[in-house]
Amino acid sequence: MSTNPYQPPETQSPRPRRDRLPAARTLEILRAERGLVRLLLLNLGVDFLLLSGLAATIGPRYGERVWLLVVFCMSVALSYYVFRGAKAAYGIGYALLFSLATLIPCIGLLIGLMLTADLRDVLRQSNAEVGLLGATRDQLNVWQTKAHAEALSKEE
């Protein structure tokens, strides 16, 4: 504790710092986060088309059924990527809970965004670089070679 009255108080971060993850688990989180980010952007595009009324002009005769099928497929795909990311970060119990909750229309988008933020925090703590749209193909290849090298060193 400092005796300087003008120094701001020392605060601890709300989340405890995690240990560095093994490269194989980091690679799994990178892949899940990459797919989740891209699917969330695609989901926002589909929602924009539905809300703007452009979906009705694309196929006026069967448009409602087609878009209902598209929204259902998007929520199932979102549920899959949320399951992958939550399983890698939290475990199977939370992964099942989160993936089932993503089937609820608005809740799925919120869970996806919150999980993406948490996955990026885990990746930053593992010294993995993540861009706006997730990891690039080169970054995935680097982490794949690291995971392969760690697996070989454990066998020896």
C-alpha positions in Angstrom: 0.0 0.0 0.0 1.3 3.4 -1.0 1.4 6.4 1.3 0.7 8.7 -1.7 -2.8 10.1 -1.3 -3.1 11.0 -5.0 -2.4 7.5 -6.2 -5.5 5.7 -7.4 -6.4 2.6 -5.4 -5.1 -0.7 -6.5 -7.9 -2.9 -7.9 -7.9 -6.5 -8.9 -9.3 -7.6 -12.2 -12.8 -9.1 -11.9 -11.7 -12.3 -13.7 -8.9 -14.3 -12.4 -6.0 -14.8 -14.9 -6.0 -18.2 -16.3 -2.9 -20.3 -16.9 -1.6 -20.6 -20.4 -3.6 -23.3 -22.3 -2.1 -26.2 -24.2 -1.7 -25.5 -27.9 -4.3 -28.1 -28.9 -6.9 -26.6 -26.7 -6.0 -23.1 -28.0 -6.3 -24.3 -31.6 -9.8 -25.7 -30.8 -10.9 -22.4 -29.3 -9.5 -20.5 -32.3 -11.4 -22.6 -34.7 -14.7 -22.3 -32.7 -14.3 -18.6 -32.3 -13.6 -18.1 -36.0 -16.7 -20.0 -37.0 -18.8 -18.3 -34.4 -17.8 -14.8 -35.5 -18.5 -15.4 -39.1 -21.8 -17.1 -38.4 -22.9 -14.2 -36.2 -22.1 -11.8 -39.0 -24.1 -14.0 -41.4 -26.9 -14.1 -38.9 -27.0 -10.3 -38.7 -27.3 -10.2 -42.5 -30.2 -12.6 -42.5 -31.9 -10.7 -39.7 -31.4 -7.5 -41.7 -33.0 -9.0 -44.8 -36.0 -10.2 -42.7 -36.6 -7.0 -40.9 -36.1 -4.7 -44.0 -38.8 -6.6 -45.9 -36.4 -7.7 -48.7 -37.1 -11.3 -47.9 -40.7 -11.0 -49.0 -39.6 -9.6 -52.4 -37.1 -12.3 -53.1 -39.7 -15.1 -53.1 -43.2 -13.8 -52.6 -44.9 -17.2 -53.2 -42.8 -19.4 -50.9 -40.7 -16.7 -49.3 -42.1 -17.1 -45.8 -41.4 -20.8 -45.6 -38.0 -20.5 -47.2 -36.9 -17.8 -44.8 -38.3 -19.7 -41.8 -36.1 -22.6 -42.9 -33.1 -20.3 -43.3 -33.6 -18.9 -39.8 -34.0 -22.4 -38.4 -30.8 -23.6 -40.1 -28.9 -20.5 -38.9 -30.0 -21.1 -35.3 -28.9 -24.8 -35.5 -25.5 -23.7 -36.9 -25.2 -21.1 -34.2 -26.0 -23.7 -31.6 -23.2 -26.0 -33.0 -20.6 -23.3 -32.9 -21.7 -22.1 -29.4 -21.4 -25.7 -28.3 -17.9 -26.0 -29.7 -16.7 -22.8 -28.1 -18.3 -23.3 -24.7 -17.1 -26.9 -24.6 -13.5 -25.8 -25.2 -13.7 -22.9 -22.7 -16.0 -24.2 -19.9 -16.8 -27.9 -20.3 -19.6 -30.1 -21.5 -22.3 -28.9 -19.0 -22.2 -25.3 -19.9 -21.8 -26.2 -23.6 -25.1 -28.1 -23.5 -26.9 -25.3 -21.6 -25.6 -22.5 -23.9 -26.3 -24.5 -27.1 -29.9 -25.2 -26.1 -30.4 -21.6 -25.1 -29.3 -20.4 -28.5 -32.3 -22.0 -30.1 -34.4 -19.2 -28.5 -34.4 -16.4 -31.2 -33.0 -13.3 -29.6 -31.2 -15.1 -26.7 -29.0 -17.0 -29.2 -27.5 -13.8 -30.6 -26.7 -12.5 -27.2 -25.1 -15.7 -26.0 -23.1 -15.9 -29.2 -21.7 -12.3 -28.7 -20.9 -12.9 -25.0 -19.2 -16.2 -25.7 -17.2 -14.6 -28.5 -16.0 -11.9 -26.1 -15.0 -14.5 -23.5 -13.3 -16.7 -26.0 -11.2 -13.8 -27.2 -10.2 -13.0 -23.6 -9.1 -16.6 -23.2 -7.2 -16.5 -26.5 -5.4 -13.2 -25.5 -4.3 -14.8 -22.2 -2.8 -17.7 -24.3 -0.9 -15.2 -26.5 -3.0 -16.0 -29.6 -3.6 -13.1 -32.0 -7.2 -12.7 -33.0 -8.4 -10.2 -35.6 -11.9 -8.8 -36.2 -13.1 -11.8 -38.1 -11.3 -14.4 -35.9 -8.0 -16.1 -36.6 -6.6 -16.2 -40.1 -5.6 -19.4 -41.9 -1.9 -18.7 -41.3 -2.5 -18.3 -37.6 -4.4 -21.6 -37.5 -1.5 -23.3 -39.3 1.0 -21.9 -36.7 -1.1 -23.1 -33.8 -1.6 -26.5 -35.5 2.2 -26.9 -35.8 2.6 -25.9 -32.1 -0.1 -28.4 -31.1 1.6 -31.1 -33.1 5.0 -30.3 -31.6 3.5 -30.4 -28.1 2.0 -33.8 -28.8 5.3 -35.2 -30.1 7.2 -33.9 -27.0 4.6 -35.5 -24.7 5.1 -38.9 -26.4 8.8 -38.8 -25.9 
